[in-house]
Amino acid sequence: MAPRLERFVSPGKGNGVRATAGIKRGELVYSAEPLAGCVSNKVARDVCHHCFTRRETLLRCSQCKMARYCNSTCQKQAWSGHKRECKCLQSLRPRIPTDSVRLAARLIFAMLSPSKSSSEDLYSLEEHESHLSSMSEQKKQGLSQLASMLELYLQQGVPDHAQEMTSALPPSCREPLSLIAKKISSERNGVSRRRSGKKQKLDRPLRSCLLSLLNHDCRPNCVMVFEGTKLQLRAVQDINPEEELTISYIETLSLTEDRQRQLEDQYHFTCHCQNCDSQDKDRLMLSGEKSTWRLLKEALPRLEALKAESNWQALLESWSHLLSTVGGEVPDENLYKLKMTDMALDASIHLGNWEDAVGYGEKTLPVYRQYYPDPHPAHGVQLMRVGKLQHYLEHIEDALDTFKEAYQIIKVTHGDDHPMTTELLMKMEECRAEMVQQSSETQPHKNLCIDPMLM
């Protein structure tokens, strides 16, 4: 167990993690490599399958034609984990298995390999609940299809070792359906990164032992972020001795009813955190006249579909029409208006409409402050996006203020040594240097008086 932490039974929740000593806000609580991870098919061509770095040009595996790497170094380092997967991918080509099937297979491969940290195991996959008994028939059917795909994937790719691999697994993990269900129940929410103003879901890592013990709270006292391939747990509140550590399994910027539904459907429990019991943010999220914001709610799926298709021009046109008809009457704090404003920001960035983009971004910032009272990666990243737009448009003083606010959040959620923190420090220095340069250029030249005695 990590120092200052212990496993315990959390009332009404089951296993959990609590502090044995005080932990300060911003402290790195725990760090580990995920047991298994894979790049999502959606960004498989854009992201290195070893270090998860996004690059314009990547080397492609000559055998499976799917895995991509920054360079030969990344490819060599990835080979021990990719060699079995490579055979499986070749056997199915040109078909591509789903993310869940690929990740479950990688999990099997990882469990069959000696683990450097096996002595520190606190919570094995075998201990995870599959929740099969509480699932609907429809969900079981969907998981059964994934399990069949996993079985086919392994048998076609490594036919001589498929039975051997299965028998080497813990008894409760030998059935593909059970393994898929355990994988889904233990992975929690996916981790997202934002680059150049675009949010990309890069990977879906299975938590390492300690991290899979963490329980959910809609206002958690910890967050998890990646630094390279390493997963870090950081405190975003001061944590007292014997206080439970929590994370959020889902995006918390949603109504209580929607959060509850997602948690029950995906993780099979009802959340009774303070935020859910009080529903204190719901009134703010539904601010304005219902007859007005209801039109935004009804239009939201259509705009989300346009975003998924990268149809940015149509998205902006739809938003502009809504804004001119009802949007102006809905407060900026309204959840549906905020989501649409965020999408308009994304669309404007993709279309190079920088002035519009900065306007949309600046409109979201006061709202983010209300919805994220504690340091939160989503708030910090939003500030960075807006700051970069302000800097590009030479709104230097505004950019510096925005970068400063982002820095105060990111140094807590990501730590002083994270590349995002370093980038923010560089951006602030650039702004200060440009302000000094602007100031010197606008200062009137002084007449120099030379004392004749010095000549």
Disulfide bonds with the S-S distance in Angstrom:
none
